[in-house]
Amino acid sequence: MNALFVTGSARRNSITSRLCDIAASAMADADITFIRPHEMNIEHCRGCGSCSSSGKCVIRDDMHRIYDCVEKNEIIILATPIYFSGPSSIMKQVIDRFQCVWAASKGKKKGKAVALIAAGGSPSPVFINTISIAKAFAMTVGAEWSGELIIGGTDGLEEIPEEMFREAYSFGSRIAASHF
């Protein structure tokens, strides 16, 4: 099994990134790939419509590495901090660029699974908007929705508390077990 983690945090050692590391550690038999878009050159979707007829994005940047990884992996886990009740701008930029994939396949099922890890700083962040966007991404790439790990109260955390660690590990374990 191959699993891809797309981490929408701007910091490599963020809570979101560490939750990904924990979930990935529970996928012992999987070949894991991490993509960190903040370390890549990715432009915003121009809304030019060129992909509507060709199914290909005209922008030549690092996004094509992400398209290839999504195509090659059976499990895609989107991970993002919650900003203003939605995904980070980094994650949204990546998702928006999948318009060409929708144009090419119209959500044709490909035997893939998509899941979400979302970390919100406040004690009770709003996750529903991000979950909805992640589910739309799953439909776009022809994947089944495999669920979400939503964690609130992360502002000011230096370390991952034991309860969060267990939740992230259990999430990774469940996702892996359902796709072996």
C-alpha positions in Angstrom: 0.0 0.0 0.0 1.2 3.5 -0.8 0.1 6.6 1.2 0.6 10.2 0.5 0.5 12.9 3.1 0.0 16.5 1.7 0.8 18.8 4.6 -0.7 22.3 4.3 1.2 23.8 7.2 3.9 26.5 6.6 6.1 25.0 9.3 7.8 21.7 9.1 7.6 21.0 12.9 4.0 22.3 13.3 1.3 20.4 15.3 -0.3 19.4 11.9 3.0 18.0 10.6 3.6 16.1 13.8 0.1 14.6 13.7 1.0 13.4 10.2 4.2 11.8 11.5 2.3 10.0 14.2 -0.4 8.8 11.8 2.2 7.6 9.3 4.1 5.7 12.1 0.9 3.6 12.5 1.0 2.6 8.8 4.0 0.3 9.3 3.7 -1.7 6.1 2.9 1.3 3.9 5.2 3.1 1.5 4.8 6.7 2.8 5.4 9.9 0.9 5.3 13.4 2.4 4.6 16.4 0.3 5.1 19.9 1.8 3.7 22.4 -0.7 5.1 25.3 1.3 8.6 24.1 0.2 7.5 24.0 -3.5 6.9 26.5 -6.2 3.1 26.4 -6.7 1.2 29.1 -8.4 -2.5 29.9 -7.8 -5.1 28.6 -10.3 -5.6 31.3 -12.9 -9.2 30.3 -13.6 -8.2 30.4 -17.3 -10.4 27.5 -18.2 -7.7 25.9 -20.5 -8.0 22.6 -18.5 -11.7 22.3 -19.3 -11.0 21.0 -22.8 -7.5 19.5 -22.4 -7.7 18.1 -18.8 -4.2 19.5 -18.3 -3.1 22.6 -16.4 -1.1 25.1 -18.5 0.9 26.3 -15.5 4.4 24.8 -15.3 5.4 24.6 -11.7 5.9 22.0 -9.0 2.2 21.1 -8.9 2.9 18.4 -11.4 4.9 16.5 -8.8 1.7 16.5 -6.6 -0.5 15.3 -9.5 1.9 12.4 -10.1 2.0 11.5 -6.4 -1.8 11.6 -6.1 -2.0 9.4 -9.1 0.5 6.8 -7.8 -0.8 6.6 -4.2 -3.8 4.6 -3.0 -4.3 6.7 0.1 -4.1 10.5 0.2 -4.2 12.2 3.5 -4.7 16.0 3.4 -3.4 17.7 6.5 -4.0 21.3 7.4 -4.2 23.8 10.2 -7.5 25.6 10.5 -7.4 29.3 9.7 -10.6 31.3 9.9 -12.8 28.2 9.8 -11.1 26.8 6.7 -8.0 25.1 5.4 -4.7 27.0 5.2 -4.2 29.0 2.0 -1.4 26.6 1.1 -3.8 23.6 1.2 -6.5 25.5 -0.6 -4.1 26.6 -3.3 -3.2 22.9 -4.0 -6.8 21.8 -4.0 -7.8 24.5 -6.4 -5.2 23.4 -8.8 -7.0 20.0 -9.1 -9.6 21.5 -11.4 -7.7 20.0 -14.3 -8.0 16.5 -12.8 -11.8 17.0 -12.5 -11.9 18.2 -16.1 -10.0 15.1 -17.2 -11.9 12.4 -15.3 -15.1 14.0 -13.8 -14.5 12.0 -10.6 -14.3 8.6 -12.2 -13.6 6.1 -9.4 -9.9 5.0 -9.2 -9.8 2.8 -6.2 -8.3 5.5 -4.0 -9.1 6.8 -0.5 -8.8 10.3 0.8 -8.8 11.3 4.5 -8.2 14.6 6.4 -6.1 15.6 9.4 -7.1 19.1 10.7 -5.7 20.9 13.7 -7.5 24.0 15.0 -5.9 26.3 17.6 -9.0 27.3 19.6 -10.8 25.0 22.0 -13.7 24.6 19.6 -12.7 25.4 16.0 -15.1 25.1 13.1 -14.0 22.1 11.0 -17.1 21.6 8.8 -15.9 23.9 6.0 -12.5 22.1 5.7 -14.2 18.7 5.8 -16.5 19.7 3.0 -13.6 21.0 0.9 -11.6 17.7 1.5 -14.6 15.6 0.5 -14.9 17.6 -2.7 -11.2 16.9 -3.3 -11.9 13.2 -2.8 -14.7 13.3 -5.3 -12.4 15.2 -7.8 -9.7 12.6 -7.7 -12.1 9.7 -7.9 -11.5 8.5 -4.3 -13.7 7.2 -1.5 -13.9 9.3 1.6 -12.1 7.6 4.5 -12.8 10.0 7.3 -11.2 12.7 9.3 -9.1 13.3 12.4 -10.1 16.7 13.8 -8.1 18.1 16.8 -8.9 21.4 18.6 -7.1 23.3 21.3 -3.7 23.2 19.7 -2.7 26.8 20.2 0.4 27.1 22.4 1.2 23.4 22.5 4.9 22.6 22.5 4.4 18.8 22.7 1.6 16.5 21.5 -0.4 15.4 24.5 -0.8 11.7 25.0 -4.5 11.8 24.1 -3.8 13.5 20.8 -1.0 11.1 20.1 -3.3 8.1 20.7 -6.0 9.7 18.4 -3.5 10.3 15.6 -2.0 6.9 15.9 -5.4 5.2 15.9 -6.5 7.2 12.9 -3.4 6.2 10.9 -3.9 2.6 12.0 -7.6 2.6 11.0 -6.9 4.2 7.6 -4.1 1.6 6.8 -6.2 -1.3 8.0 -9.2 -0.4 5.8 -7.0 -0.4 2.7 -4.8 -3.5 3.1 
